[in-house]
Amino acid sequence: MTSTGPEIVSTAALAARIPDACSIALPPDHSGCAMAVVRHLLARPVRDLHVVCVPAGGFQVDMLIGAGCVARVEAAAVSLGEHGLPPRFVAAIKSGEIEMWEATCPAIHSGLQAAEKGIPFIPLRGIIGSDLLTVRPDWKVIENPLAEDGKRDPIVVLPAIRPDFALFHAPKADRHGNVWIGVRREMMLMAHAARETLVSVERIEDADFMADPQIAAGTIPALYVSAIAEAPNGAWPVGLFNTYTADQEALASYAAAARSDAGFADWLEATVRASVPA
């Protein structure tokens, strides 16, 4: 099998491409989290990330915050779902350790769409009257320049969100570097908007997904992918759509341990640093 597209590297090499103080787009837990790569970032650890959650963060974001990897979070929400509040995120907000840029799901997606289209900003309705405008000075209210003469029509404009990197995990890639994501369109948007896209996959197949009309529509073309790492079970413990379910026991164990600084440190040492060399 040969690849004529993105470079095929190890998960460690994929993580090594992500420098300190960069911005990185990460998908929600129910999508495709590149946890095998994230564990390398935790073990290193990377520092001062601006994490853009697309559109909400979960376990991987809480873990990165706990390991001191994050300076800023931009998200519609951060939650561990049925496992409760994200303890390291909550602690970091209370202590002022991280900066929070509050957003909404449509705002995150719209900002990425602006970057995807190569425009500096994008209009969005539904925010006027929200307290979010008081905490997001980069969101501007303007008059619709195309409104009928004499008619007021205020609208919010949002700056484009162009992350340095998009990082996610997908079920498969082909020999050319095309990546199949199925219906998880947020990953397509992330890949279009980011300057570089790093992907781990369960497997690399000797095929051409773009030549198959049944799966081509759910495939990110290799043009938008910078590098790929083959990582079976690479989304563990959060699970991967259409592939395997989340390891609820491991997630519950993390949620319990992360409630205290000492508990998180023990979890990090036992679960990450003991198995992933820095």
C-alpha positions as CSV (number, residue, x, y, z in Angstrom):
1,M,0.0,0.0,0.0
2,T,1.3,3.4,-1.0
3,S,0.2,6.9,-0.1
4,T,0.4,9.8,-2.5
5,G,-1.3,12.3,-0.1
6,P,-0.7,13.3,3.5
7,E,2.3,11.9,5.3
8,I,1.6,8.8,7.3
9,V,3.3,9.1,10.8
10,S,3.0,7.7,14.3
11,T,0.7,9.2,16.9
12,A,3.7,10.6,18.7
13,A,4.9,12.3,15.5
14,L,1.4,13.7,14.9
15,A,1.4,15.2,18.4
16,A,4.9,16.6,18.0
17,R,3.6,18.8,15.1
18,I,1.4,20.7,17.6
19,P,3.6,23.4,19.2
20,D,3.0,25.4,22.4
21,A,0.8,28.5,22.2
22,C,-1.1,27.5,19.1
23,S,-4.9,27.4,18.5
24,I,-6.4,24.0,18.0
25,A,-10.0,22.9,17.1
26,L,-11.3,19.8,18.8
27,P,-14.5,17.9,18.3
28,P,-17.0,16.9,21.0
29,D,-16.8,13.6,22.8
30,H,-19.6,12.0,20.7
31,S,-17.7,12.8,17.5
32,G,-14.1,11.7,16.8
33,C,-11.7,12.5,19.6
34,A,-8.0,11.7,18.8
35,M,-7.4,10.4,22.3
36,A,-4.2,8.4,21.4
37,V,-2.7,11.7,20.2
38,V,-4.0,13.7,23.1
39,R,-2.3,11.4,25.5
40,H,1.0,12.4,23.9
41,L,0.1,16.0,24.4
42,L,-0.7,15.4,28.0
43,A,2.6,13.5,28.6
44,R,4.8,16.1,27.0
45,P,3.0,18.4,28.1
46,V,2.1,21.0,25.5
47,R,1.5,24.5,26.9
48,D,-0.7,27.6,26.3
49,L,-3.2,26.1,23.8
50,H,-6.2,28.1,22.6
51,V,-8.7,25.3,22.4
52,V,-11.7,25.9,20.1
53,C,-14.4,23.3,20.9
54,V,-16.5,22.4,18.0
55,P,-18.9,23.4,19.4
56,A,-18.6,21.8,23.0
57,G,-15.8,20.3,25.0
58,G,-15.7,17.2,27.1
59,F,-13.2,14.7,28.5
60,Q,-10.2,15.5,26.3
61,V,-10.6,19.3,27.0
62,D,-10.9,18.7,30.8
63,M,-7.8,16.4,30.7
64,L,-5.7,19.0,28.7
65,I,-6.7,21.7,31.2
66,G,-5.8,19.5,34.2
67,A,-2.4,18.8,32.7
68,G,-1.7,22.6,32.4
69,C,-1.9,22.5,28.6
70,V,-4.5,25.2,28.0
71,A,-4.5,29.0,28.3
72,R,-7.9,29.7,26.7
73,V,-11.1,27.8,25.9
74,E,-13.6,29.0,23.3
75,A,-16.7,26.9,23.5
76,A,-20.5,26.8,23.7
77,A,-20.2,24.5,26.7
78,V,-17.8,22.1,28.5
79,S,-19.4,19.1,30.1
80,L,-18.7,15.4,30.9
81,G,-22.4,14.6,30.2
82,E,-23.8,12.0,32.5
83,H,-20.6,12.1,34.5
84,G,-21.2,15.6,35.6
85,L,-19.3,18.9,35.6
86,P,-15.8,18.8,34.2
87,P,-13.8,19.2,37.4
88,R,-10.5,20.5,36.0
89,F,-12.3,23.0,33.8
90,V,-14.3,24.2,36.8
91,A,-11.3,24.5,39.0
92,A,-9.3,26.4,36.4
93,I,-12.1,28.9,35.8
94,K,-12.5,29.5,39.6
95,S,-8.7,30.0,40.0
96,G,-8.4,32.2,36.9
97,E,-5.9,29.7,35.4
98,I,-7.6,29.8,32.0
99,E,-9.4,32.3,30.0
100,M,-13.0,31.5,28.8
101,W,-14.4,32.8,25.6
102,E,-18.1,32.0,25.8
103,A,-19.9,31.3,22.6
104,T,-22.9,29.4,21.2
105,C,-23.0,26.4,18.9
106,P,-24.1,28.5,15.9
107,A,-21.5,31.1,16.6
108,I,-18.7,28.5,16.7
109,H,-19.8,26.9,13.5
110,S,-20.3,30.3,11.8
111,G,-16.9,31.5,12.7
112,L,-15.4,28.4,11.2
113,Q,-17.5,28.8,8.1
114,A,-16.1,32.3,7.7
115,A,-12.6,30.9,7.7
116,E,-13.7,28.1,5.4
117,K,-14.9,30.7,2.9
118,G,-11.8,32.9,3.3
119,I,-13.8,35.9,4.7
120,P,-12.8,37.9,7.8
121,F,-16.3,37.9,9.5
122,I,-19.8,36.5,9.1
123,P,-23.2,37.8,10.2
124,L,-25.4,35.8,12.6
125,R,-28.8,36.4,14.0
126,G,-30.2,35.3,17.4
127,I,-27.5,36.8,19.7
128,I,-28.8,40.3,20.1
129,G,-30.3,40.7,23.6
130,S,-27.9,38.0,25.0
131,D,-25.4,38.8,27.8
132,L,-22.8,37.1,25.5
133,L,-22.4,40.5,23.8
134,T,-21.1,42.0,27.0
135,V,-18.3,39.4,27.4
136,R,-17.3,39.1,23.7
137,P,-16.1,42.5,22.6
138,D,-14.9,40.9,19.3
139,W,-18.6,40.3,18.4
140,K,-19.9,43.5,16.8
141,V,-23.5,44.7,16.3
142,I,-23.9,46.6,13.0
143,E,-26.8,47.7,10.9
144,N,-27.6,45.4,8.0
145,P,-26.1,47.3,5.0
146,L,-28.7,45.7,2.7
147,A,-31.8,46.6,4.7
148,E,-34.6,48.5,3.1
149,D,-34.1,52.3,3.2
150,G,-35.0,53.7,6.6
151,K,-35.5,50.3,8.2
152,R,-33.3,49.4,11.2
153,D,-32.0,45.9,11.1
154,P,-29.2,45.3,13.6
155,I,-27.2,42.1,13.2
156,V,-24.2,40.6,14.9
157,V,-21.0,40.0,13.0
158,L,-18.5,37.4,14.2
159,P,-14.8,37.2,13.4
160,A,-13.6,34.2,11.4
161,I,-12.2,31.3,13.5
162,R,-9.1,30.0,11.7
163,P,-7.4,27.5,14.0
164,D,-3.8,26.7,13.5
165,F,-4.7,23.0,13.7
166,A,-7.7,20.7,13.6
167,L,-7.2,17.4,15.4
168,F,-9.6,14.5,15.3
169,H,-10.0,10.7,15.0
170,A,-11.9,9.0,12.2
171,P,-12.8,5.4,11.3
172,K,-10.7,5.1,8.2
173,A,-8.5,6.7,5.6
174,D,-7.6,5.4,2.1
175,R,-4.2,5.0,0.5
176,H,-4.4,8.6,-1.0
177,G,-5.1,10.2,2.4
178,N,-8.8,10.8,2.0
179,V,-10.5,10.5,5.4
180,W,-14.0,9.1,5.9
181,I,-16.1,10.9,8.5
182,G,-19.6,9.8,7.6
183,V,-22.2,12.3,8.8
184,R,-19.9,14.0,11.3
185,R,-19.8,17.2,9.2
186,E,-18.2,19.3,12.0
187,M,-14.9,17.5,11.1
188,M,-15.2,18.5,7.5
189,L,-15.8,22.1,8.6
190,M,-12.8,21.9,10.9
191,A,-10.6,20.6,8.1
192,H,-11.7,23.3,5.8
193,A,-11.1,26.1,8.3
194,A,-7.8,25.1,9.9
195,R,-4.4,25.9,8.6
196,E,-3.4,22.3,9.1
197,T,-5.5,19.2,9.8
198,L,-4.0,16.2,11.8
199,V,-6.0,13.0,11.8
200,S,-5.7,9.7,13.5
201,V,-7.7,6.8,12.1
202,E,-8.6,3.2,13.0
203,R,-7.2,1.9,9.8
204,I,-5.8,2.8,6.4
205,E,-7.5,1.0,3.5
206,D,-6.0,0.2,0.1
207,A,-8.9,2.0,-1.7
208,D,-9.9,5.3,-3.2
209,F,-12.9,6.7,-1.2
210,M,-13.4,9.5,-3.7
211,A,-14.1,7.0,-6.5
212,D,-16.9,5.4,-4.5
213,P,-20.1,7.4,-4.8
214,Q,-21.6,5.7,-1.7
215,I,-19.0,7.1,0.7
216,A,-17.4,10.1,-1.2
217,A,-19.9,12.6,0.2
218,G,-18.8,11.6,3.8
219,T,-15.1,11.9,2.9
220,I,-12.6,14.7,3.5
221,P,-10.4,15.0,0.5
222,A,-6.7,14.5,1.1
223,L,-6.2,18.1,0.0
224,Y,-7.3,19.3,3.4
225,V,-5.3,16.7,5.4
226,S,-1.8,17.4,6.5
227,A,-0.8,14.1,8.2
228,I,-2.4,10.9,9.3
229,A,-1.6,8.4,12.0
230,E,-3.0,4.9,12.1
231,A,-4.2,4.3,15.7
232,P,-6.6,1.3,16.3
233,N,-8.9,2.1,19.2
234,G,-7.5,5.6,19.0
235,A,-10.6,7.3,20.4
236,W,-10.6,5.3,23.7
237,P,-12.1,5.9,26.2
238,V,-14.7,8.2,24.7
239,G,-15.7,5.9,21.9
240,L,-16.1,6.4,18.1
241,F,-19.3,6.8,16.1
242,N,-20.3,3.6,14.2
243,T,-17.3,1.8,15.5
244,Y,-17.2,1.3,19.3
245,T,-18.9,2.7,22.4
246,A,-17.4,4.7,25.2
247,D,-15.7,2.9,28.1
248,Q,-18.0,4.2,30.8
249,E,-16.0,2.6,33.6
250,A,-12.8,4.4,32.5
251,L,-14.7,7.7,32.1
252,A,-16.3,7.4,35.5
253,S,-12.9,6.6,37.0
254,Y,-11.5,9.7,35.4
255,A,-14.4,11.9,36.6
256,A,-14.0,10.7,40.1
257,A,-10.2,11.1,40.2
258,A,-10.2,14.6,38.6
259,R,-12.3,16.1,41.4
260,S,-9.1,16.9,43.3
261,D,-5.6,18.1,42.2
262,A,-4.0,15.0,43.8
263,G,-6.5,12.7,42.2
264,F,-5.9,14.1,38.8
265,A,-2.2,14.0,39.3
266,D,-2.4,10.3,40.2
267,W,-4.7,9.6,37.2
268,L,-2.3,11.4,34.9
269,E,0.7,9.4,36.2
270,A,-1.0,6.0,36.1
271,T,-3.0,6.4,32.9
272,V,-0.9,8.6,30.7
273,R,2.7,9.1,31.8
274,A,3.3,5.4,32.7
275,S,2.3,4.3,29.2
276,V,3.2,7.2,27.0
277,P,6.8,8.5,27.1
278,A,7.1,12.2,27.1
